[in-house]
Amino acid sequence: MFTSVLLIEQQLSAADVKFVTTLHDDETFFVVLMQPRGSENRLLRSLDDIALGELEQAVHEGGEPEGEEARQAALALEHSVQSLRAAGSECVGQLAGGHPLTLLRSVVEQTHADEVIVLTAPHLVEELLHLDWAGRARHTVGVPVLKLYAHDDER
């Protein structure tokens, strides 16, 4: 069985589930780590939002999720895990918390993962400077890292 660690920032859309579950011919076991957008690199994230024309999000960028935001992140993670299971994949999930790259490296080592998939919205400035999750993970985890852009069910 092929093992993929899937780092996400938002709930998986139906298109995301279909895409990641069809990447490999082998059965895939997914470990989903949910890292909601927090305060880390707030300036870069705001510049990304501006570059993508998302001015309202740039103005309202917050810190680490708390209260209702944390509850929403947990619900999004649970929905994502259930969607992967409904598509026929074995899957577990966990909120990543404050140091996602440390957790990511640990999960890769513990599960003997074959790859890491970073599935996020575009973060233009972070990607240009190689400060995005995929760019940073490539130097940390010791397995191939695939960067994919999340789909939006509304498009």
PyMOL commands that place a pseudoatom at each C-alpha (Angstrom):
pseudoatom trace, name=CA, resn=MET, resi=1, chain=A, elem=C, hetatm=0, pos=[0.000, 0.000, 0.000]
pseudoatom trace, name=CA, resn=PHE, resi=2, chain=A, elem=C, hetatm=0, pos=[1.207, 3.480, -0.901]
pseudoatom trace, name=CA, resn=THR, resi=3, chain=A, elem=C, hetatm=0, pos=[1.228, 6.043, 1.943]
pseudoatom trace, name=CA, resn=SER, resi=4, chain=A, elem=C, hetatm=0, pos=[0.700, 9.755, 1.296]
pseudoatom trace, name=CA, resn=VAL, resi=5, chain=A, elem=C, hetatm=0, pos=[0.761, 12.494, 3.897]
pseudoatom trace, name=CA, resn=LEU, resi=6, chain=A, elem=C, hetatm=0, pos=[-1.651, 15.169, 2.730]
pseudoatom trace, name=CA, resn=LEU, resi=7, chain=A, elem=C, hetatm=0, pos=[-1.136, 18.686, 4.154]
pseudoatom trace, name=CA, resn=ILE, resi=8, chain=A, elem=C, hetatm=0, pos=[-4.204, 20.878, 3.600]
pseudoatom trace, name=CA, resn=GLU, resi=9, chain=A, elem=C, hetatm=0, pos=[-5.368, 24.347, 4.678]
pseudoatom trace, name=CA, resn=GLN, resi=10, chain=A, elem=C, hetatm=0, pos=[-9.063, 23.976, 3.922]
pseudoatom trace, name=CA, resn=GLN, resi=11, chain=A, elem=C, hetatm=0, pos=[-11.727, 21.316, 3.481]
pseudoatom trace, name=CA, resn=LEU, resi=12, chain=A, elem=C, hetatm=0, pos=[-11.147, 19.077, 0.476]
pseudoatom trace, name=CA, resn=SER, resi=13, chain=A, elem=C, hetatm=0, pos=[-13.538, 19.681, -2.381]
pseudoatom trace, name=CA, resn=ALA, resi=14, chain=A, elem=C, hetatm=0, pos=[-15.034, 16.806, -4.379]
pseudoatom trace, name=CA, resn=ALA, resi=15, chain=A, elem=C, hetatm=0, pos=[-12.562, 17.618, -7.184]
pseudoatom trace, name=CA, resn=ASP, resi=16, chain=A, elem=C, hetatm=0, pos=[-9.636, 17.489, -4.717]
pseudoatom trace, name=CA, resn=VAL, resi=17, chain=A, elem=C, hetatm=0, pos=[-10.741, 14.078, -3.423]
pseudoatom trace, name=CA, resn=LYS, resi=18, chain=A, elem=C, hetatm=0, pos=[-11.088, 12.699, -6.939]
pseudoatom trace, name=CA, resn=PHE, resi=19, chain=A, elem=C, hetatm=0, pos=[-7.712, 14.116, -7.941]
pseudoatom trace, name=CA, resn=VAL, resi=20, chain=A, elem=C, hetatm=0, pos=[-5.653, 12.812, -5.012]
pseudoatom trace, name=CA, resn=THR, resi=21, chain=A, elem=C, hetatm=0, pos=[-7.340, 9.399, -4.981]
pseudoatom trace, name=CA, resn=THR, resi=22, chain=A, elem=C, hetatm=0, pos=[-6.513, 8.855, -8.659]
pseudoatom trace, name=CA, resn=LEU, resi=23, chain=A, elem=C, hetatm=0, pos=[-2.854, 9.930, -8.526]
pseudoatom trace, name=CA, resn=HIS, resi=24, chain=A, elem=C, hetatm=0, pos=[-1.582, 6.375, -8.018]
pseudoatom trace, name=CA, resn=ASP, resi=25, chain=A, elem=C, hetatm=0, pos=[-2.641, 2.988, -9.329]
pseudoatom trace, name=CA, resn=ASP, resi=26, chain=A, elem=C, hetatm=0, pos=[-1.935, 1.369, -5.955]
pseudoatom trace, name=CA, resn=GLU, resi=27, chain=A, elem=C, hetatm=0, pos=[-4.263, 1.627, -2.983]
pseudoatom trace, name=CA, resn=THR, resi=28, chain=A, elem=C, hetatm=0, pos=[-3.306, 4.712, -1.021]
pseudoatom trace, name=CA, resn=PHE, resi=29, chain=A, elem=C, hetatm=0, pos=[-3.418, 5.279, 2.712]
pseudoatom trace, name=CA, resn=PHE, resi=30, chain=A, elem=C, hetatm=0, pos=[-3.776, 9.000, 3.484]
pseudoatom trace, name=CA, resn=VAL, resi=31, chain=A, elem=C, hetatm=0, pos=[-2.660, 10.781, 6.613]
pseudoatom trace, name=CA, resn=VAL, resi=32, chain=A, elem=C, hetatm=0, pos=[-4.370, 14.177, 6.416]
pseudoatom trace, name=CA, resn=LEU, resi=33, chain=A, elem=C, hetatm=0, pos=[-2.828, 17.062, 8.342]
pseudoatom trace, name=CA, resn=MET, resi=34, chain=A, elem=C, hetatm=0, pos=[-4.998, 20.170, 8.492]
pseudoatom trace, name=CA, resn=GLN, resi=35, chain=A, elem=C, hetatm=0, pos=[-3.058, 23.419, 8.899]
pseudoatom trace, name=CA, resn=PRO, resi=36, chain=A, elem=C, hetatm=0, pos=[-5.553, 26.297, 8.667]
pseudoatom trace, name=CA, resn=ARG, resi=37, chain=A, elem=C, hetatm=0, pos=[-4.170, 29.654, 7.635]
pseudoatom trace, name=CA, resn=GLY, resi=38, chain=A, elem=C, hetatm=0, pos=[-2.882, 31.290, 10.792]
pseudoatom trace, name=CA, resn=SER, resi=39, chain=A, elem=C, hetatm=0, pos=[-0.645, 34.194, 11.688]
pseudoatom trace, name=CA, resn=GLU, resi=40, chain=A, elem=C, hetatm=0, pos=[2.568, 32.626, 10.379]
pseudoatom trace, name=CA, resn=ASN, resi=41, chain=A, elem=C, hetatm=0, pos=[4.014, 34.838, 7.612]
pseudoatom trace, name=CA, resn=ARG, resi=42, chain=A, elem=C, hetatm=0, pos=[1.008, 37.156, 7.872]
pseudoatom trace, name=CA, resn=LEU, resi=43, chain=A, elem=C, hetatm=0, pos=[2.675, 39.829, 5.686]
pseudoatom trace, name=CA, resn=LEU, resi=44, chain=A, elem=C, hetatm=0, pos=[3.425, 37.322, 2.906]
pseudoatom trace, name=CA, resn=ARG, resi=45, chain=A, elem=C, hetatm=0, pos=[-0.074, 35.884, 3.111]
pseudoatom trace, name=CA, resn=SER, resi=46, chain=A, elem=C, hetatm=0, pos=[-1.569, 39.363, 2.873]
pseudoatom trace, name=CA, resn=LEU, resi=47, chain=A, elem=C, hetatm=0, pos=[0.579, 40.101, -0.188]
pseudoatom trace, name=CA, resn=ASP, resi=48, chain=A, elem=C, hetatm=0, pos=[-0.623, 36.823, -1.732]
pseudoatom trace, name=CA, resn=ASP, resi=49, chain=A, elem=C, hetatm=0, pos=[-4.227, 37.799, -1.083]
pseudoatom trace, name=CA, resn=ILE, resi=50, chain=A, elem=C, hetatm=0, pos=[-3.679, 41.201, -2.674]
pseudoatom trace, name=CA, resn=ALA, resi=51, chain=A, elem=C, hetatm=0, pos=[-1.899, 39.649, -5.679]
pseudoatom trace, name=CA, resn=LEU, resi=52, chain=A, elem=C, hetatm=0, pos=[-4.843, 37.283, -6.158]
pseudoatom trace, name=CA, resn=GLY, resi=53, chain=A, elem=C, hetatm=0, pos=[-7.354, 40.132, -5.816]
pseudoatom trace, name=CA, resn=GLU, resi=54, chain=A, elem=C, hetatm=0, pos=[-8.698, 38.929, -2.463]
pseudoatom trace, name=CA, resn=LEU, resi=55, chain=A, elem=C, hetatm=0, pos=[-8.533, 42.283, -0.715]
pseudoatom trace, name=CA, resn=GLU, resi=56, chain=A, elem=C, hetatm=0, pos=[-11.097, 41.506, 1.974]
pseudoatom trace, name=CA, resn=GLN, resi=57, chain=A, elem=C, hetatm=0, pos=[-9.172, 38.418, 3.101]
pseudoatom trace, name=CA, resn=ALA, resi=58, chain=A, elem=C, hetatm=0, pos=[-5.926, 40.420, 3.198]
pseudoatom trace, name=CA, resn=VAL, resi=59, chain=A, elem=C, hetatm=0, pos=[-7.516, 42.905, 5.579]
pseudoatom trace, name=CA, resn=HIS, resi=60, chain=A, elem=C, hetatm=0, pos=[-9.060, 40.242, 7.847]
pseudoatom trace, name=CA, resn=GLU, resi=61, chain=A, elem=C, hetatm=0, pos=[-6.114, 37.821, 8.083]
pseudoatom trace, name=CA, resn=GLY, resi=62, chain=A, elem=C, hetatm=0, pos=[-6.046, 36.534, 11.661]
pseudoatom trace, name=CA, resn=GLY, resi=63, chain=A, elem=C, hetatm=0, pos=[-3.880, 34.501, 13.995]
pseudoatom trace, name=CA, resn=GLU, resi=64, chain=A, elem=C, hetatm=0, pos=[-3.976, 30.821, 14.894]
pseudoatom trace, name=CA, resn=PRO, resi=65, chain=A, elem=C, hetatm=0, pos=[-7.518, 29.508, 14.891]
pseudoatom trace, name=CA, resn=GLU, resi=66, chain=A, elem=C, hetatm=0, pos=[-9.292, 29.694, 18.223]
pseudoatom trace, name=CA, resn=GLY, resi=67, chain=A, elem=C, hetatm=0, pos=[-12.831, 29.074, 19.361]
pseudoatom trace, name=CA, resn=GLU, resi=68, chain=A, elem=C, hetatm=0, pos=[-15.160, 28.999, 16.375]
pseudoatom trace, name=CA, resn=GLU, resi=69, chain=A, elem=C, hetatm=0, pos=[-12.266, 28.983, 13.872]
pseudoatom trace, name=CA, resn=ALA, resi=70, chain=A, elem=C, hetatm=0, pos=[-10.729, 25.936, 15.573]
pseudoatom trace, name=CA, resn=ARG, resi=71, chain=A, elem=C, hetatm=0, pos=[-14.110, 24.199, 15.559]
pseudoatom trace, name=CA, resn=GLN, resi=72, chain=A, elem=C, hetatm=0, pos=[-14.536, 24.958, 11.853]
pseudoatom trace, name=CA, resn=ALA, resi=73, chain=A, elem=C, hetatm=0, pos=[-11.041, 23.597, 11.123]
pseudoatom trace, name=CA, resn=ALA, resi=74, chain=A, elem=C, hetatm=0, pos=[-11.873, 20.379, 12.976]
pseudoatom trace, name=CA, resn=LEU, resi=75, chain=A, elem=C, hetatm=0, pos=[-15.135, 20.036, 11.009]
pseudoatom trace, name=CA, resn=ALA, resi=76, chain=A, elem=C, hetatm=0, pos=[-13.319, 20.671, 7.722]
pseudoatom trace, name=CA, resn=LEU, resi=77, chain=A, elem=C, hetatm=0, pos=[-10.745, 18.019, 8.621]
pseudoatom trace, name=CA, resn=GLU, resi=78, chain=A, elem=C, hetatm=0, pos=[-13.451, 15.502, 9.551]
pseudoatom trace, name=CA, resn=HIS, resi=79, chain=A, elem=C, hetatm=0, pos=[-15.333, 16.184, 6.300]
pseudoatom trace, name=CA, resn=SER, resi=80, chain=A, elem=C, hetatm=0, pos=[-12.121, 15.737, 4.314]
pseudoatom trace, name=CA, resn=VAL, resi=81, chain=A, elem=C, hetatm=0, pos=[-11.305, 12.424, 6.016]
pseudoatom trace, name=CA, resn=GLN, resi=82, chain=A, elem=C, hetatm=0, pos=[-14.868, 11.155, 5.483]
pseudoatom trace, name=CA, resn=SER, resi=83, chain=A, elem=C, hetatm=0, pos=[-14.761, 12.205, 1.817]
pseudoatom trace, name=CA, resn=LEU, resi=84, chain=A, elem=C, hetatm=0, pos=[-11.526, 10.275, 1.240]
pseudoatom trace, name=CA, resn=ARG, resi=85, chain=A, elem=C, hetatm=0, pos=[-13.006, 7.228, 2.974]
pseudoatom trace, name=CA, resn=ALA, resi=86, chain=A, elem=C, hetatm=0, pos=[-16.170, 7.479, 0.875]
pseudoatom trace, name=CA, resn=ALA, resi=87, chain=A, elem=C, hetatm=0, pos=[-13.932, 7.435, -2.204]
pseudoatom trace, name=CA, resn=GLY, resi=88, chain=A, elem=C, hetatm=0, pos=[-12.516, 4.105, -1.015]
pseudoatom trace, name=CA, resn=SER, resi=89, chain=A, elem=C, hetatm=0, pos=[-9.261, 5.216, 0.617]
pseudoatom trace, name=CA, resn=GLU, resi=90, chain=A, elem=C, hetatm=0, pos=[-8.043, 4.365, 4.078]
pseudoatom trace, name=CA, resn=CYS, resi=91, chain=A, elem=C, hetatm=0, pos=[-7.461, 7.605, 5.921]
pseudoatom trace, name=CA, resn=VAL, resi=92, chain=A, elem=C, hetatm=0, pos=[-6.732, 9.247, 9.267]
pseudoatom trace, name=CA, resn=GLY, resi=93, chain=A, elem=C, hetatm=0, pos=[-6.565, 12.940, 10.081]
pseudoatom trace, name=CA, resn=GLN, resi=94, chain=A, elem=C, hetatm=0, pos=[-5.102, 15.374, 12.581]
pseudoatom trace, name=CA, resn=LEU, resi=95, chain=A, elem=C, hetatm=0, pos=[-5.001, 19.136, 13.130]
pseudoatom trace, name=CA, resn=ALA, resi=96, chain=A, elem=C, hetatm=0, pos=[-1.407, 20.261, 12.618]
pseudoatom trace, name=CA, resn=GLY, resi=97, chain=A, elem=C, hetatm=0, pos=[-1.238, 23.055, 15.193]
pseudoatom trace, name=CA, resn=GLY, resi=98, chain=A, elem=C, hetatm=0, pos=[1.670, 25.406, 15.782]
pseudoatom trace, name=CA, resn=HIS, resi=99, chain=A, elem=C, hetatm=0, pos=[4.653, 23.659, 14.136]
pseudoatom trace, name=CA, resn=PRO, resi=100, chain=A, elem=C, hetatm=0, pos=[3.316, 21.753, 11.124]
pseudoatom trace, name=CA, resn=LEU, resi=101, chain=A, elem=C, hetatm=0, pos=[6.703, 20.984, 9.568]
pseudoatom trace, name=CA, resn=THR, resi=102, chain=A, elem=C, hetatm=0, pos=[7.896, 19.279, 12.756]
pseudoatom trace, name=CA, resn=LEU, resi=103, chain=A, elem=C, hetatm=0, pos=[4.697, 17.231, 12.841]
pseudoatom trace, name=CA, resn=LEU, resi=104, chain=A, elem=C, hetatm=0, pos=[4.957, 16.550, 9.113]
pseudoatom trace, name=CA, resn=ARG, resi=105, chain=A, elem=C, hetatm=0, pos=[8.493, 15.174, 9.455]
pseudoatom trace, name=CA, resn=SER, resi=106, chain=A, elem=C, hetatm=0, pos=[7.428, 13.046, 12.422]
pseudoatom trace, name=CA, resn=VAL, resi=107, chain=A, elem=C, hetatm=0, pos=[4.404, 11.621, 10.614]
pseudoatom trace, name=CA, resn=VAL, resi=108, chain=A, elem=C, hetatm=0, pos=[6.490, 10.824, 7.522]
pseudoatom trace, name=CA, resn=GLU, resi=109, chain=A, elem=C, hetatm=0, pos=[9.003, 8.951, 9.687]
pseudoatom trace, name=CA, resn=GLN, resi=110, chain=A, elem=C, hetatm=0, pos=[6.382, 7.111, 11.773]
pseudoatom trace, name=CA, resn=THR, resi=111, chain=A, elem=C, hetatm=0, pos=[4.275, 5.985, 8.817]
pseudoatom trace, name=CA, resn=HIS, resi=112, chain=A, elem=C, hetatm=0, pos=[7.192, 5.384, 6.417]
pseudoatom trace, name=CA, resn=ALA, resi=113, chain=A, elem=C, hetatm=0, pos=[5.314, 7.619, 3.979]
pseudoatom trace, name=CA, resn=ASP, resi=114, chain=A, elem=C, hetatm=0, pos=[6.157, 7.424, 0.292]
pseudoatom trace, name=CA, resn=GLU, resi=115, chain=A, elem=C, hetatm=0, pos=[5.343, 11.069, -0.419]
pseudoatom trace, name=CA, resn=VAL, resi=116, chain=A, elem=C, hetatm=0, pos=[3.933, 14.315, 0.898]
pseudoatom trace, name=CA, resn=ILE, resi=117, chain=A, elem=C, hetatm=0, pos=[1.198, 16.137, -0.984]
pseudoatom trace, name=CA, resn=VAL, resi=118, chain=A, elem=C, hetatm=0, pos=[0.726, 19.803, -0.134]
pseudoatom trace, name=CA, resn=LEU, resi=119, chain=A, elem=C, hetatm=0, pos=[-2.729, 20.838, -1.333]
pseudoatom trace, name=CA, resn=THR, resi=120, chain=A, elem=C, hetatm=0, pos=[-3.360, 24.541, -0.777]
pseudoatom trace, name=CA, resn=ALA, resi=121, chain=A, elem=C, hetatm=0, pos=[-4.694, 27.620, -2.478]
pseudoatom trace, name=CA, resn=PRO, resi=122, chain=A, elem=C, hetatm=0, pos=[-2.068, 29.531, -4.480]
pseudoatom trace, name=CA, resn=HIS, resi=123, chain=A, elem=C, hetatm=0, pos=[0.282, 31.616, -2.345]
pseudoatom trace, name=CA, resn=LEU, resi=124, chain=A, elem=C, hetatm=0, pos=[2.186, 33.501, -5.031]
pseudoatom trace, name=CA, resn=VAL, resi=125, chain=A, elem=C, hetatm=0, pos=[4.652, 35.493, -2.943]
pseudoatom trace, name=CA, resn=GLU, resi=126, chain=A, elem=C, hetatm=0, pos=[5.430, 32.584, -0.598]
pseudoatom trace, name=CA, resn=GLU, resi=127, chain=A, elem=C, hetatm=0, pos=[5.979, 30.249, -3.551]
pseudoatom trace, name=CA, resn=LEU, resi=128, chain=A, elem=C, hetatm=0, pos=[8.226, 32.724, -5.321]
pseudoatom trace, name=CA, resn=LEU, resi=129, chain=A, elem=C, hetatm=0, pos=[10.398, 32.981, -2.200]
pseudoatom trace, name=CA, resn=HIS, resi=130, chain=A, elem=C, hetatm=0, pos=[10.142, 29.202, -1.514]
pseudoatom trace, name=CA, resn=LEU, resi=131, chain=A, elem=C, hetatm=0, pos=[8.535, 29.943, 1.870]
pseudoatom trace, name=CA, resn=ASP, resi=132, chain=A, elem=C, hetatm=0, pos=[5.353, 28.016, 1.119]
pseudoatom trace, name=CA, resn=TRP, resi=133, chain=A, elem=C, hetatm=0, pos=[4.630, 24.681, 2.829]
pseudoatom trace, name=CA, resn=ALA, resi=134, chain=A, elem=C, hetatm=0, pos=[5.810, 22.617, -0.144]
pseudoatom trace, name=CA, resn=GLY, resi=135, chain=A, elem=C, hetatm=0, pos=[9.043, 24.570, -0.561]
pseudoatom trace, name=CA, resn=ARG, resi=136, chain=A, elem=C, hetatm=0, pos=[9.871, 24.288, 3.121]
pseudoatom trace, name=CA, resn=ALA, resi=137, chain=A, elem=C, hetatm=0, pos=[8.810, 20.624, 3.355]
pseudoatom trace, name=CA, resn=ARG, resi=138, chain=A, elem=C, hetatm=0, pos=[11.157, 19.630, 0.510]
pseudoatom trace, name=CA, resn=HIS, resi=139, chain=A, elem=C, hetatm=0, pos=[14.086, 20.482, 2.789]
pseudoatom trace, name=CA, resn=THR, resi=140, chain=A, elem=C, hetatm=0, pos=[12.599, 18.742, 5.814]
pseudoatom trace, name=CA, resn=VAL, resi=141, chain=A, elem=C, hetatm=0, pos=[10.842, 15.451, 5.159]
pseudoatom trace, name=CA, resn=GLY, resi=142, chain=A, elem=C, hetatm=0, pos=[13.189, 13.286, 3.088]
pseudoatom trace, name=CA, resn=VAL, resi=143, chain=A, elem=C, hetatm=0, pos=[10.519, 12.035, 0.642]
pseudoatom trace, name=CA, resn=PRO, resi=144, chain=A, elem=C, hetatm=0, pos=[9.154, 13.534, -2.600]
pseudoatom trace, name=CA, resn=VAL, resi=145, chain=A, elem=C, hetatm=0, pos=[6.852, 16.527, -2.068]
pseudoatom trace, name=CA, resn=LEU, resi=146, chain=A, elem=C, hetatm=0, pos=[4.099, 17.230, -4.579]
pseudoatom trace, name=CA, resn=LYS, resi=147, chain=A, elem=C, hetatm=0, pos=[2.558, 20.720, -4.637]
pseudoatom trace, name=CA, resn=LEU, resi=148, chain=A, elem=C, hetatm=0, pos=[-1.054, 20.833, -5.841]
pseudoatom trace, name=CA, resn=TYR, resi=149, chain=A, elem=C, hetatm=0, pos=[-3.572, 23.658, -5.922]
pseudoatom trace, name=CA, resn=ALA, resi=150, chain=A, elem=C, hetatm=0, pos=[-6.872, 23.136, -4.157]
pseudoatom trace, name=CA, resn=HIS, resi=151, chain=A, elem=C, hetatm=0, pos=[-10.065, 23.226, -6.189]
pseudoatom trace, name=CA, resn=ASP, resi=152, chain=A, elem=C, hetatm=0, pos=[-13.123, 25.194, -5.234]
pseudoatom trace, name=CA, resn=ASP, resi=153, chain=A, elem=C, hetatm=0, pos=[-16.430, 23.334, -5.551]
pseudoatom trace, name=CA, resn=GLU, resi=154, chain=A, elem=C, hetatm=0, pos=[-18.108, 26.620, -6.475]
pseudoatom trace, name=CA, resn=ARG, resi=155, chain=A, elem=C, hetatm=0, pos=[-16.109, 27.072, -9.695]
for i in range(1, 155): cmd.bond("trace and resi %d" % i, "trace and resi %d" % (i + 1))
show_as sticks, trace
zoom trace
